[in-house]
Amino acid sequence: MESPLDPPQFTGVDRLKITDGTAELEVTPAGGCITAFRWPREGQTIDWLRPAPPGAAFGPGDTGCFPLLPYSNRIRDGRYTFQGRHYRLTRNFAPAPHSIHGHGWKAPWQVADAAEGHLVLRYDHGADDWPSAYRAEQRFDLAGGALRVTLTLTNTGAAAMPAGLGLHPYFPRTPLCRLTAGVREMWAADGEVMPTRLVPPSPGANPAQGMLPERAALDNCFTGFSGQAVIDWPERAASLTVAADATLGFLVVFTPPGADFFCVEPVSHGTDAINRAAPDQPDSGMSVLKPTECFVSSILFTPRLNGAV
């Protein structure tokens, strides 16, 4: 199972806030993380994502959501080969030997645009441990109480590069909370959360049949994601629909025992896809961007209370 993320590392950072009159979104340029997505209603606050702690020090693993780019999940031992050249990534998830979640979640982002209900963050990465330089953007839009996050990855260098996108949201967990999502198969994983073989989802831990995160222990990538996941909180008389576009055909579900959160992560490729992309494994999901090409993905979070948006 996944270990806790690095200790808090963001100190004294700004929290930018936008609103559409129904919902509020807080984002920090540190890691491009969402620190809150909530509905203030009648003197109370409904948090749809786990809020970051109110103190000045926190890490990406303490937030409500962070971006996954230019790859999601793990690359085995931080090593990969692309177009005949060998690369080594920095270990960023001690003590695990693998590199995880890409660059963006631990990097500073810049505000590129801001208006009522709208915010764009930008991050530029040079060609060092990645085959080409790239630019990443996150666009946050609030409308009618819903949140749309649009991720754009652009190859700004002179060589081709592998590319992947996704989000890593954390949701509040209650005893009766239920997750339902269209998926096909699950990658079984070893003790380092690396994929071993495709298997049918286990009874009681199958999002396609509906599952209680409180009763499951998952840190697995599912294939054949339909693009829609629904989270129901009966205790709150509330639900949230997570709708991803067709570029995000995989779903990572993380339900650590004893935690007060769980994660449902729409992503574009499987774990260690860059090393598993081969003619005999055509469903790895990893994409390749030529110079100037873009990869765009969008995820819509639509909350509901008592059956009404």
C-alpha positions as CSV (number, residue, x, y, z in Angstrom):
1,M,0.0,0.0,0.0
2,E,1.0,3.6,-0.6
3,S,3.1,5.2,2.1
4,P,2.4,8.7,3.5
5,L,3.8,11.4,1.2
6,D,6.8,13.5,2.2
7,P,6.4,15.6,5.3
8,P,4.9,19.1,4.9
9,Q,7.2,21.2,2.6
10,F,5.1,24.2,1.6
11,T,5.5,27.1,4.0
12,G,4.1,30.6,3.9
13,V,2.4,30.0,0.5
14,D,-0.5,31.9,-1.0
15,R,-4.0,30.4,-1.3
16,L,-5.8,31.9,-4.2
17,K,-9.6,31.9,-4.1
18,I,-12.2,32.1,-6.8
19,T,-16.0,31.7,-6.5
20,D,-19.1,31.5,-8.7
21,G,-21.5,32.5,-5.9
22,T,-22.3,28.9,-5.0
23,A,-18.9,27.2,-4.8
24,E,-15.5,28.4,-3.5
25,L,-12.2,27.1,-4.8
26,E,-8.9,27.6,-3.1
27,V,-5.7,26.9,-5.0
28,T,-2.0,27.3,-4.1
29,P,0.7,27.9,-6.8
30,A,2.9,25.6,-4.6
31,G,2.5,22.3,-6.4
32,G,-0.5,23.6,-8.3
33,C,-2.6,22.1,-5.6
34,I,-6.3,22.6,-4.8
35,T,-6.5,23.3,-1.1
36,A,-10.3,23.5,-0.9
37,F,-13.4,23.0,-3.0
38,R,-16.5,23.8,-0.9
39,W,-20.1,25.0,-0.8
40,P,-20.7,27.6,2.0
41,R,-24.4,27.1,2.8
42,E,-26.5,28.6,5.7
43,G,-23.5,29.2,8.0
44,Q,-22.0,25.7,7.3
45,T,-19.4,24.5,4.9
46,I,-19.7,21.4,2.7
47,D,-16.2,20.2,1.6
48,W,-16.3,18.2,-1.6
49,L,-12.6,17.6,-1.5
50,R,-10.5,17.1,1.7
51,P,-9.4,20.6,2.7
52,A,-5.7,21.3,3.3
53,P,-4.9,22.1,7.0
54,P,-5.4,25.7,8.0
55,G,-1.7,26.1,9.1
56,A,1.0,27.7,7.0
57,A,2.9,24.4,6.5
58,F,1.6,21.5,4.4
59,G,2.6,19.2,1.6
60,P,0.8,18.1,-1.6
61,G,-0.3,15.0,0.2
62,D,-2.2,17.2,2.7
63,T,-4.2,19.0,0.1
64,G,-7.5,18.3,-1.7
65,C,-6.0,17.5,-5.1
66,F,-2.8,17.8,-7.1
67,P,-1.8,17.4,-10.7
68,L,-0.2,14.4,-12.3
69,L,2.1,15.3,-15.1
70,P,4.0,14.5,-17.4
71,Y,3.1,11.0,-16.0
72,S,1.0,9.5,-13.2
73,N,1.8,7.0,-10.5
74,R,5.2,5.2,-10.5
75,I,8.1,4.7,-12.9
76,R,10.1,1.7,-11.7
77,D,13.3,2.7,-10.0
78,G,13.0,6.1,-11.7
79,R,14.5,4.7,-14.9
80,Y,13.1,4.4,-18.4
81,T,14.2,4.3,-22.0
82,F,12.6,6.5,-24.7
83,Q,13.6,6.3,-28.4
84,G,16.8,4.6,-27.6
85,R,18.0,6.9,-24.9
86,H,18.2,6.0,-21.2
87,Y,16.9,8.4,-18.5
88,R,17.0,8.5,-14.8
89,L,14.5,10.5,-12.7
90,T,15.1,11.8,-9.2
91,R,13.7,9.7,-6.4
92,N,10.9,11.9,-5.0
93,F,9.0,9.5,-2.7
94,A,11.5,8.3,0.0
95,P,12.1,5.6,1.0
96,A,10.5,4.0,-2.1
97,P,12.9,3.4,-5.0
98,H,10.5,4.6,-7.6
99,S,9.7,8.1,-8.9
100,I,6.1,9.0,-8.6
101,H,3.5,11.4,-9.9
102,G,5.7,13.5,-12.2
103,H,7.1,17.0,-11.7
104,G,4.2,19.3,-11.3
105,W,3.0,18.4,-7.8
106,K,6.2,19.5,-6.2
107,A,7.0,22.5,-8.4
108,P,6.1,26.2,-8.2
109,W,3.4,27.3,-10.6
110,Q,2.7,30.8,-11.9
111,V,-0.7,32.6,-12.3
112,A,-1.3,33.0,-16.0
113,D,-4.9,34.3,-15.8
114,A,-7.5,35.1,-13.2
115,A,-11.1,36.3,-13.2
116,E,-14.3,35.7,-11.3
117,G,-14.8,31.9,-11.2
118,H,-11.7,31.3,-13.3
119,L,-8.0,30.7,-12.7
120,V,-5.1,29.5,-14.8
121,L,-1.8,28.2,-13.4
122,R,1.2,27.6,-15.6
123,Y,4.4,25.5,-15.1
124,D,7.4,25.3,-17.4
125,H,9.8,22.4,-17.2
126,G,13.2,22.3,-18.9
127,A,14.6,19.2,-20.7
128,D,16.7,17.6,-18.0
129,D,15.3,14.2,-16.9
130,W,12.6,14.4,-19.5
131,P,13.3,14.0,-23.3
132,S,11.9,17.5,-24.1
133,A,11.0,20.7,-22.4
134,Y,7.3,21.2,-21.8
135,R,4.7,23.7,-20.6
136,A,1.8,22.6,-18.3
137,E,-1.4,24.5,-17.6
138,Q,-4.2,23.9,-15.2
139,R,-7.4,25.8,-15.9
140,F,-10.0,26.0,-13.1
141,D,-13.5,27.0,-13.9
142,L,-16.5,27.3,-11.5
143,A,-20.0,27.4,-12.9
144,G,-23.3,26.5,-11.1
145,G,-21.4,25.1,-8.2
146,A,-19.5,22.6,-10.3
147,L,-15.7,22.6,-10.9
148,R,-14.0,21.9,-14.2
149,V,-10.2,21.3,-14.2
150,T,-8.6,21.3,-17.7
151,L,-5.0,20.1,-18.0
152,T,-2.9,21.0,-21.0
153,L,0.6,19.6,-21.6
154,T,2.5,21.1,-24.5
155,N,5.8,20.0,-25.9
156,T,7.9,23.2,-26.1
157,G,11.2,21.5,-27.0
158,A,12.8,20.2,-30.1
159,A,12.4,16.4,-29.5
160,A,9.5,14.0,-29.0
161,M,8.5,13.2,-25.5
162,P,6.2,10.7,-23.6
163,A,3.2,12.3,-22.0
164,G,0.6,11.5,-19.4
165,L,-2.0,13.5,-17.4
166,G,-4.3,13.0,-14.5
167,L,-5.5,14.4,-11.2
168,H,-5.0,13.0,-7.7
169,P,-8.1,14.2,-5.7
170,Y,-8.6,13.3,-2.0
171,F,-12.3,12.8,-0.9
172,P,-13.7,12.9,2.6
173,R,-14.4,9.3,3.8
174,T,-17.4,8.4,5.9
175,P,-18.5,4.9,7.1
176,L,-21.3,4.6,4.5
177,C,-19.6,6.4,1.7
178,R,-19.9,4.5,-1.6
179,L,-17.9,4.7,-4.9
180,T,-19.4,3.6,-8.2
181,A,-17.4,3.7,-11.4
182,G,-17.4,1.9,-14.7
183,V,-14.2,-0.1,-14.9
184,R,-13.1,-3.4,-16.6
185,E,-10.1,-5.0,-15.0
186,M,-7.6,-4.3,-12.3
187,W,-3.8,-4.4,-12.2
188,A,-2.8,-6.5,-9.2
189,A,0.2,-4.9,-7.5
190,D,3.2,-6.0,-5.5
191,G,4.4,-4.6,-2.1
192,E,5.9,-1.6,-3.9
193,V,2.5,-0.9,-5.7
194,M,4.0,-1.9,-9.1
195,P,1.7,-3.7,-11.5
196,T,2.0,-7.5,-11.8
197,R,-0.9,-8.9,-13.8
198,L,-4.4,-8.0,-14.9
199,V,-7.2,-9.6,-12.8
200,P,-10.9,-9.2,-12.3
201,P,-11.8,-6.8,-9.5
202,S,-12.4,-8.5,-6.2
203,P,-15.9,-8.7,-4.7
204,G,-16.4,-5.9,-2.3
205,A,-13.6,-3.9,-3.9
206,N,-15.1,-3.5,-7.4
207,P,-16.1,0.1,-8.3
208,A,-18.2,-1.2,-11.2
209,Q,-20.5,-2.9,-8.6
210,G,-20.3,-0.1,-6.1
211,M,-17.9,-0.4,-3.1
212,L,-17.4,1.1,0.3
213,P,-14.0,2.7,0.6
214,E,-14.2,2.1,4.4
215,R,-14.2,-1.7,3.8
216,A,-11.6,-2.0,1.0
217,A,-7.8,-1.8,1.0
218,L,-6.9,-0.7,-2.6
219,D,-4.0,1.1,-4.2
220,N,-4.6,-0.2,-7.7
221,C,-5.0,1.0,-11.3
222,F,-8.2,-0.1,-13.1
223,T,-8.5,-0.3,-16.9
224,G,-11.5,0.4,-19.1
225,F,-12.6,3.5,-17.1
226,S,-15.9,4.6,-18.5
227,G,-15.2,8.3,-17.7
228,Q,-17.7,8.6,-14.8
229,A,-17.3,7.9,-11.1
230,V,-20.0,8.7,-8.5
231,I,-19.3,9.2,-4.8
232,D,-22.3,9.0,-2.5
233,W,-22.3,10.1,1.2
234,P,-25.6,9.0,2.7
235,E,-24.7,10.6,6.0
236,R,-24.4,14.0,4.3
237,A,-27.4,13.4,1.8
238,A,-24.8,14.4,-0.8
239,S,-23.1,13.0,-3.9
240,L,-20.4,14.0,-6.3
241,T,-20.0,13.0,-9.9
242,V,-16.5,13.0,-11.4
243,A,-16.7,13.0,-15.2
244,A,-13.5,12.7,-17.2
245,D,-13.1,13.0,-20.9
246,A,-12.1,10.1,-23.2
247,T,-8.3,10.8,-22.8
248,L,-8.5,9.5,-19.3
249,G,-9.1,5.8,-19.7
250,F,-7.6,4.5,-16.4
251,L,-8.7,5.0,-12.8
252,V,-6.5,4.7,-9.7
253,V,-8.4,3.9,-6.5
254,F,-6.6,4.4,-3.2
255,T,-8.4,3.4,0.1
256,P,-5.8,3.2,2.9
257,P,-7.2,1.4,5.9
258,G,-7.9,3.7,8.9
259,A,-7.6,7.0,6.9
260,D,-10.3,9.7,6.8
261,F,-9.9,10.0,3.0
262,F,-9.8,8.0,-0.2
263,C,-8.6,8.8,-3.7
264,V,-10.2,8.3,-7.1
265,E,-7.8,9.4,-9.7
266,P,-8.7,9.6,-13.4
267,V,-5.5,9.2,-15.4
268,S,-4.4,8.7,-19.0
269,H,-2.2,5.6,-18.6
270,G,-1.4,2.7,-16.4
271,T,1.3,2.5,-13.7
272,D,4.9,2.4,-15.1
273,A,3.3,2.7,-18.6
274,I,6.5,4.2,-20.0
275,N,8.4,0.9,-19.3
276,R,5.4,-1.3,-20.2
277,A,4.6,0.3,-23.6
278,A,5.4,-2.5,-26.0
279,P,3.7,-4.3,-29.0
280,D,2.6,-7.1,-26.6
281,Q,1.1,-4.5,-24.2
282,P,-0.7,-2.0,-26.4
283,D,-3.1,-0.8,-23.7
284,S,-0.4,0.9,-21.5
285,G,-2.0,4.3,-22.4
286,M,1.2,6.3,-22.7
287,S,1.1,9.0,-25.3
288,V,3.9,10.6,-27.3
289,L,4.0,14.3,-28.2
290,K,6.0,15.7,-31.1
291,P,7.4,19.3,-30.8
292,T,4.6,21.9,-30.5
293,E,1.9,19.2,-29.9
294,C,-0.5,19.4,-27.0
295,F,-2.3,16.9,-24.8
296,V,-5.5,18.2,-23.2
297,S,-7.7,16.5,-20.6
298,S,-10.7,17.7,-18.7
299,I,-12.4,16.6,-15.5
300,L,-15.7,17.9,-14.2
301,F,-16.7,17.7,-10.5
302,T,-20.5,18.1,-10.1
303,P,-21.8,18.1,-6.5
304,R,-25.4,17.4,-5.5
305,L,-27.4,17.8,-2.3
306,N,-30.7,16.0,-1.8
307,G,-30.9,15.3,-5.5
308,A,-30.4,18.9,-6.6
309,V,-27.4,20.6,-8.2
